[in-house]
């Protein structure tokens, strides 16, 4: 069998969060599975139902399919307090550890991995420099981290949506000013903390440069 990881393959979307890509090559059915990263390699190549090789990154010669139109519509939405509220509620109820499935729950395409093993959604939403899915070996998804190109939502806007926020202690004189909102959902197994980072004092009119939706256990 030729080295399929060195073969140019045009992949198609399957619509399955755990097995998001499939292709036909020389009469064989190929499937890519997204694993519980970082406890496992990011991808596994499956050929005719048998696991062939684990992959820590997407092979450079493979062609990933374009993002589906319905996901492009979702990605085109800017980050608003309403969207953050929806994401926070869904994070409280996350029961899967597969990065692609977590992204799908948030209405986002499967993340890609950079050279340092970090998972990013591409393209990132308008007004953001990057959107990262942070995962760990023990609990799977730990946080969704949003970096804005320019400071965006104000503390007053966030407080109006999520309620009064708490000022967290600063660890150093030049560290960011961080506020916290704790978010729960009825009957959800987890809770979520929205951490908002400000480069200046977190006054009501101050705008956050980074937002983190942290997944917490009760």
N, C-alpha and C positions, 0 to 999 in steps of 0.2 A: 504494500500500500504506500503510495507516495506521501510525502510529508504534507498533510493538508494545511498545516499552519504556515507553510511557505507557498501555498497555492492561492492565487487571486480568486476569491469567492465573493459573489454578489449575494448578500444575505437579504432576507425578507422578514418583516415583522410577523410574529405568530399570534399576537394578542394575548399571550400567556405571560404573566409577570415573572414566573420562575424560569420558564423556557422561552425567552423573548424573541429568539432568532432561529430561523430554519432555512435550509437550502437543499438543492439537489445537485449532486456532483457525480458524474459517471454512473448514474443509476443508483447511487447511494443517498440515503436520507440523513442529512446532517442537522444537528440541533445544538444550540449553545444554551447551557444552563448557567444561571447566576447563583453563586453559592453564598454561604454565610460568611462573608468577608468581615474582618480579617482572620477569623479562626480557620478559614479554609481559603484555598486559592479563589480568585474572583470569578473565574469562568471554568467550565468543563465542556470539552467538545465531545459530543455523543454521535456515533456513527451507527446507523441501523439499530438503535436501541442499546448499543454497548458503549460504555465510557472509554474514550480513546486516550485523552490527555487532559491534564489540568493546566490552566493558563493563569499567570499572574497579571497579564495585560492583554489587550486586544492586538492581534497580529497586524503589523503595519500594512500587509498586502491585502488584507480583507477589507471589503467595502461594506461599511455599516449602512443600512437603509436610511432614507430620509425620515425625519420625525413626522409621524402621521399628522394629517391636517387638523384633526380634533385636538391633538396635543399642542400643536403650534398655536391654536386659538387660546389654550390655557396659558401657555408660556408667555403669550403676548400681553397678558394682564400684568399691570404694575403691582407692586406690593402695597396693599392697603390694610387698614385695620380689620376690615371684614374678612379679607383673605387670611390674615394671620389668625383670626379667631377660628375660622374653619380648620386651618392646619393644626392649631393647638388642640381642638376637640378631637381630631382624627389621631393625633399623636397619643392622646390619652388612651385611645382604644387599640393601638397597634398590637397585633398578636403575631405578626410575621417578622422574621429577622432578615429576610432576603432584601438587599438594597433595592433591587428593581421593583419588588412588590411594595416596599415602603414608598418609593417614588410614585408608583401608580396610585397609591391611596391619596397622595397629595395632588394628583392630576399632573404629574411631571413624567418625562421620559426617563428610561433607565440611566443611571449615572455612569460616567466614564472615570477611569482611574488614571491619575498622573504618575510621574516617575517616583514619587514619594509614597505611593499607596493611598493617597487621599481620593475621595469620591466626589465628583462635581457633576452637577446637572448642566448640560449644554444644549442649546443656548440658555444662558441665565435670563431671568425675567428683566423687563425694561427697567433701567435705572439702577441695576445691580452690576457690580464687578464680577461677582461669582456667588454661587449658591452651593454649599457643601453639605453632604450627608456625613456626619461624624459617627463612626461605629467603633465598638471595642470587642475584645475577645469574649467577654463574659455576658453582656446584656444586649448585643446587637446594636440597634440604633441608639445612640446616646443624645444626639442633637441635630437640628437643622440650623445651619449658620448662614446668615445673609449679610454679605458685604455690599454696601451701597457705593456707587460711583461718587455721589455727593450726598451729604447728610440729608435725610428724608423726613420721616415722620417725627412730629414733635412729641415731647413728653405729655403735653396736654391732650393731644389726639389719642395717644396710647392709654392714658388714664381714663379718658371718656369712654373707651371701648372696654377696657379690662378692669376698671376700678382703680383706686389709689395704689400707687407703687411705693415700694420701700427703697431707700437709698442704701446701697451696700458699702461696707468699709473699703477704702482704697488701700492697696498694699504698698504703694509707693507714691511719692509726691507727683510724679509725672505719669502715673497710670490713668486709665480712662475712668470717668465717672459712670457708674453702673447702677441702674435701677432694676427692680425685680417685680414681676406680677406672677402670682401663683394661679394656675388655671386648672379647674377640674371639670369633668363631664359626668353626668348621671350614669351610675352603674359601670363606669369605665374602670379597668383594673389598675390604671396608672394615672398620674397627674403630669402637668407640664408647667415649667417655669419659663416665662418670657424675660430674658435678660437683655436690656437695652444699653448700649455703650455710647457715651457722649464724650467728645474731645474737650468740652468745656463744662462748667458747672451745669448740673441737670435742672435748669429752671424750666418752668412750664413751656417756654418758647424754644428751648434748646432742641436741636434735631439730632436724631440718632444716626451714627455712622455705621453701626453694626447691630444686628438683632440675632439673638440665639434662642431658639425654641428647644429647651432642654427636657428630655424625657426623664421623669422621676418616678420612683416607686413610693407607694404610700408608706 
